[in-house]
Amino acid sequence: MTITAMLRAFCDAVEQRNGKAFAELFTEDGVYHDVFYGTFAGREKIAGMIDDRFYRTASDFRWDMHDPVSDGATLYARYTFSYRSTLPEAGGARAMFEGVAIMTLRDGRIVSYHEVANTAPAFVDLKFAPERIARIVAKQGAELKARPEMQRHLV
């Protein structure tokens, strides 16, 4: 499968609430690190993330990957992503994000997915209270500081 076809299958599986198809894009020991929901390891957990977590408070997903770059072992792609929120305070608003997907690949499958996402516009779209936004951003900051590659920045 080409990189372009894999990325389209990735996005289509989310849009179609097809966790099984999404998880099949990953290796058996694959890991998905979600900016909101945390880490999901293994195909069963990754499929559940799509079918249960993503769709728990959202519908009508749209996900597009742009400008992919890969050396065969690592894949980077800029993305645009949105969904219709079913949270009461959001009033059916469409939450919109942009980000960069970073994937480690092995034998044509995803070993690890990580993303860097601009979540701030979505929080406004969702009408989150400032205190809630502050808690989410603080959690994201703590996770960033816990990563091995950030350690020299903390001294």
N, C-alpha and C positions, 0 to 999 in steps of 0.2 A: 504494500500500500504506500502510495506517495505521501509526503508530508502534508500536502494540500488536502488530499483525500482523508487522511487521518484527522486533521483539524476540523474538516467539515463534519465527519462522523462524530467527533467529540461534541461539537456544538449542537448537531441534530439530535443526539441522544438526550442532551439536557432539555432541549426545546420539546421533545416528544415524551418526556418523563419515562425514559427507557434506561433505568439504572443498569440493567444487565448488559445492554449493548455498550454503555459507557464504560463499565468495569472491564469488559473484554478488551478494551484498548490498553489496559494496564497489564503488567506482568502479574503473576500469581502473588508475588510479594510487594506489589506496587503500593505506593503511598501518595495520598492526596492531602496537601496542606491547604485548607481553606481559610481565607482571611477572616471569616466570621465564625465558622463552626469548629475550627481546629483541625486535627489530624485524623485521617481515616486510613487504616492499613489493611490491605488485602481486598480482593475483589468483592467479597460479600459486604464488607463495611462501606466500600466506595459506592456500590450499587444502592445501598440503603441511604447513603447521604443524598443521592439524587432523588430517589423515590419518596423518601420520608422527610428529610431535613429541608431540602430546597423547596419542596412543594407544601410544606407545613403552613407557611404564612405568605405564599406567593403563587402566582400563576402567570401564564402568557410570557414565558421566558423568551428572550432573544439574545443570541450570543454569536458574535462574528470575530474571527481572527484575521489580523491584517499583517502584511509584511513579514512572514516567517523567515527566520534565518537558522540554519542548522549545519553542524559539522558532522552529523551522523550520531553523535553521542549526546549532544545538548541541543535543545530547540528553544528558541526565543520567538515569541509572537506577541505583537501588540493586539489588544482586544477591546471591543466595546460590548457591553453587557447590560441588559435591563430586564426587569420583570414588573408585573403589576402586583402591588402589595395588597394582602388581605388583612393586614393589621388594622384594628379599629381606628387608631389615630391617623393613619395614612389616608383614609378616605378613598381607597382605590387608586392612589397615585402610582405612576410608573417611576420606579427607582432606577437611576442610570449611573453606570460606572465606566471608567476606562482603566486599563491596566496593562501589565506585561505578564504573560505566562512564561514560566521557566520550567522546562521539562528535561529530565534525564531519560535517555532512551537506551533500550537494549533489545536487539533482535526485532526491531520494528514495533516495539511496545513501550509504553511509558512506565518507567521505574519509579519516578518521583515527579510530582507536579507541585510547584510553588508559584505564588503570584505576588506581585507588587501592585496594589490597586489604590486608585484615588477614590476613597469611599465618602469623602466629605460631601460632595453634591448629593449623593443618595440620602444621606442623613437629613438634609434639608428637604428633599423631595418627600421623605417619609414623615416629615413634621416631628422628628424626635426632639424632645426637650433638651436644652443645653447640657443639663446634668447627665443625661443618658449618653449624649455624644461624648462628653468628657470621660465617662467611665469606659466606653468602647475604645476611644483613642488611647487612654492610659493602658488598657490591656494590650493593645497592639504595640505600644511602646515597650512594655515589659517583655513581650515575646521577642521583639527585635533585640533588646539588650541581652537576652538569654542565648542568642545564637552565637556559636563559636567564632564566626568571622567578625563579630562586633567586640570581642573581648579586649583587643588592644585599644579600642576607642574609649573604653570605660576607665582607663588608668590615667 
